[in-house]
């Protein structure tokens, strides 16, 4: 199982035996309006062969975190603090050349929109074979054979013929499969999947998720699955990290978080999901309000302005004191464990079914 780590606001261990170790990560962007605190103290570990799901609304810091791991932010406008260690190698101070050698080889990313991520000017086969040639020194003939092999592995029919097609000749699901083939062509040890099933129909979505699980078993890759949909990670991830306003608000195993969620924001995410067992005439329960501006995030709990349970906490702590995320399983919330359990049983669980 993925190892979950100390709270972001407590000193993290200087060393970790995990394959990927993120400690107190802070990412800020300089803009004309001010400093955007996109990620505000994030820590987690991920082991080989395991999958960590990161969920949250748009703007919660999911993609920013993982672009930081890959070193894809603009250094002129981005400040990154904390530590990101991949197999013992520190990435935050790595040079551009060092990161370039790692990208596509030791770590790779499946981007959200394959149509925009793939170049329309080159064939699918060329786009898969080029990183293979660069990182392995293979010849064009060897790289083409490898591209055909990978297209076959991801379920593209007649890969020998389709290897010379262009992205626009593939359907949405096939383009996503081609993107996965390109990401895995060098057998990376870390694979980051950023909303890999967005805009795909439910059948294709399930096929893509099953494909990632099968390929993980074959290659032994560690996977970070970024999504806003808790349903996507339910049968795919081992552990779950819930992010809100650049912070982690809850973490634990997928089963723990989905069966016994502890944070009001997680309750809201679950409550806003349609369910087959629910009454079709019963309206969904959206989370009221909007996420806070990351130019000036709240001093206390970032979810405080949208939380329906603030009155249960004395002394205005929610507005003024940042809650800590405990080590291991837990949630960053000022409600006591007893209060959360009572609210969940009386108000949340009946609605979730």
Buried (B, 14 or more C-beta within 10 A) or exposed (E): EBBBBBBBBBEBEEEBEBBBBBBBBBBBBEEEEEEBBBBBBBBBBBBBBBBBBBBBBEBBBBBBBBBBBBBBBEEEEBEBEBBBBBBEEEBBEBEEEBBBBBBBBBBBBBBBBBBEBBEEEEBBBBBBBBBBBBBBEBEEEBBBBBBBBBBBBBBBEEBEEBBEBBBEEBEBBBBBBBBBBBBBBBBBBBBBBBBBBBEBEEEBBBBBBEBBEEBBEEBEBBBBBBBBBBBBBBEBBBBBBBBBBBBBBBBBBBEBBBEBBBBBBBBBBBBEEEBEEEEEEEEEBEBEEEBBBBEEBBEBBBBBBBBEBBEBBEEEBBBEBBBBBBEEBBBBBBBEEEBBEEBBEEEBBEEBE
